[in-house]
Amino acid sequence: MIFRIKQRDLQAFKIWLVLLGYVRKDLADGGATFKGKGTKLDYVLIDSKMSGNSACQKLYEEFKVHLVSPLDVKLAKVA
């Protein structure tokens, strides 16, 4: 199953990655790469189709959890 970043989350997700310490580089096709030293994962790719590599998928899942209210801590999976 291919995951996709929701359009409404894309810019916020990119900003969040930079705040985590990743260095952003925009690609000519509309995608972006993020490289980090001392970060959770070394290389994150977001392609032009709003998909990405496995590191991107893991961090996006974590990002979606951060969007949920802290009162909803019993959520097993975020939609």
Secondary structure as the mmCIF struct_conf table of DSSP 4:
data_model
#
loop_
_struct_conf.conf_type_id
_struct_conf.id
_struct_conf.beg_label_comp_id
_struct_conf.beg_label_asym_id
_struct_conf.beg_label_seq_id
_struct_conf.end_label_comp_id
_struct_conf.end_label_asym_id
_struct_conf.end_label_seq_id
HELX_RH_AL_P HELX_RH_AL_P1 GLN A 7 LEU A 19
TURN_TY1_P TURN_TY1_P1 LEU A 20 GLY A 21
HELX_LH_PP_P HELX_LH_PP_P1 TYR A 22 TYR A 22
STRN STRN1 VAL A 23 ASP A 26
TURN_TY1_P TURN_TY1_P2 ALA A 28 ASP A 29
BEND BEND1 GLY A 30 GLY A 30
STRN STRN2 ALA A 32 LYS A 35
BEND BEND2 LYS A 37 ASP A 42
STRN STRN3 TYR A 43 ILE A 46
TURN_TY1_P TURN_TY1_P3 SER A 48 LYS A 49
BEND BEND3 MET A 50 MET A 50
STRN STRN4 GLY A 52 GLY A 52
HELX_RH_AL_P HELX_RH_AL_P2 SER A 54 LEU A 67
BEND BEND4 VAL A 68 VAL A 68
TURN_TY1_P TURN_TY1_P4 PRO A 70 LEU A 71
TURN_TY1_P TURN_TY1_P5 VAL A 73 LYS A 74
BEND BEND5 ALA A 76 LYS A 77
#
